[in-house]
Amino acid sequence: VENENVLKVEGLNKMEVNNLLKVNAENLEIQDSKIEIEGEPQWKLVELEDFNTKIEGWSKENTNSCGTSPQKFLGGPCAFSKDEVEKMFGDLPEHNMIKITGNFHFFDNWEGESGYMKFNDQKVWKDSYNWCDKPIKTRCKALGINVCGSEIPDRIGVPFDFSTAHSEDSFKLTFGSTLKKEPCEASWGIDNIAVYVK
């Protein structure tokens, strides 16, 4: 201990805490380490794509935001519809499991079609959206929330969470939809793509 506000430990390969470890710090950095709780490895975030800064490695780089929000996402109204977008992620640290989380956005005239995610070319997640299943469409417009694009209500921020055994240092992530419409009629986007390993 250098002083009462600083704890510096060098050359430590393992630290065990029997009861409670509290850390109150503005900056806490743990480099190249694995965290275990009661012998169980914990997830480590290795990639986060929020699309608010430079877009790198994606097959398409169209970003959008809705209204006056500064929050950007990949795709969106008049951008992605029938398309797929993909990225190869590499240089992963040593691991045995991988987890992918994020949000999928459905914009405008979806009528039961699906959005999906592929991991190494295998579909691992899908969800669908029907903006109105009632005979009187004006009722759906009145009750729904339109965030972006046309006046048709959207379905925003649909979460996905996929995990699997994996030990390679790279993988391919692909997103797409079963839409057959033009992107200004119905579209989709993705956001907050997080990659965890353990």
Backbone hydrogen bonds, N-H to C=O, Kabsch-Sander energy under -0.5 kcal/mol:
donor,donor_aa,acceptor,acceptor_aa,energy
2,E,6,V,-0.8
3,N,6,V,-0.9
6,V,3,N,-1.2
8,K,6,V,-0.5
13,N,11,G,-0.6
22,K,20,L,-0.5
25,A,23,V,-0.6
31,Q,29,E,-0.5
37,I,40,E,-2.4
40,E,37,I,-1.9
42,Q,35,I,-2.8
44,K,197,V,-2.4
46,V,195,V,-3.1
47,E,195,V,-1.4
49,E,193,I,-2.8
50,D,48,L,-0.6
56,E,54,K,-0.5
59,S,86,E,-2.3
64,N,73,F,-2.1
69,S,66,C,-2.0
73,F,64,N,-2.0
74,L,190,I,-2.2
75,G,62,N,-3.3
76,G,188,W,-3.0
78,C,183,P,-2.4
79,A,76,G,-2.3
80,F,76,G,-1.1
80,F,188,W,-0.5
85,V,175,F,-2.4
87,K,173,L,-2.1
89,F,87,K,-0.6
89,F,171,F,-3.1
92,L,169,D,-2.2
98,I,164,T,-2.4
99,K,196,Y,-2.5
100,I,162,F,-3.2
101,T,194,A,-2.1
102,G,160,F,-1.5
103,N,191,D,-2.5
104,F,158,V,-2.5
105,H,189,G,-3.1
106,F,155,R,-3.3
107,F,105,H,-0.6
107,F,187,S,-2.8
109,N,185,E,-2.1
110,W,108,D,-2.4
112,G,129,Y,-2.6
115,G,127,D,-2.9
116,Y,176,G,-2.5
117,M,125,W,-2.3
118,K,174,T,-3.1
119,F,122,Q,-2.7
120,N,118,K,-0.5
120,N,172,K,-3.2
122,Q,119,F,-1.4
124,V,117,M,-2.6
125,W,117,M,-1.4
127,D,115,G,-2.0
129,Y,113,E,-1.7
131,W,110,W,-2.6
137,K,135,P,-0.8
139,R,136,I,-1.1
140,C,136,I,-0.8
141,K,137,K,-2.1
142,A,138,T,-2.0
143,L,139,R,-1.9
144,G,140,C,-2.4
146,N,144,G,-0.5
147,V,145,I,-0.7
154,D,145,I,-2.5
155,R,106,F,-2.6
158,V,104,F,-2.3
160,F,102,G,-2.1
162,F,100,I,-2.8
164,T,98,I,-2.2
166,H,96,N,-2.3
171,F,89,F,-2.1
173,L,87,K,-2.7
174,T,118,K,-2.2
175,F,85,V,-2.7
176,G,116,Y,-1.7
178,T,114,S,-2.4
185,E,182,E,-2.1
186,A,182,E,-1.8
187,S,107,F,-2.2
188,W,80,F,-1.3
189,G,105,H,-1.6
190,I,74,L,-2.3
191,D,103,N,-1.9
193,I,49,E,-2.1
194,A,101,T,-2.7
194,A,192,N,-0.6
195,V,47,E,-2.4
196,Y,99,K,-2.8
197,V,44,K,-2.1
198,K,97,M,-1.6
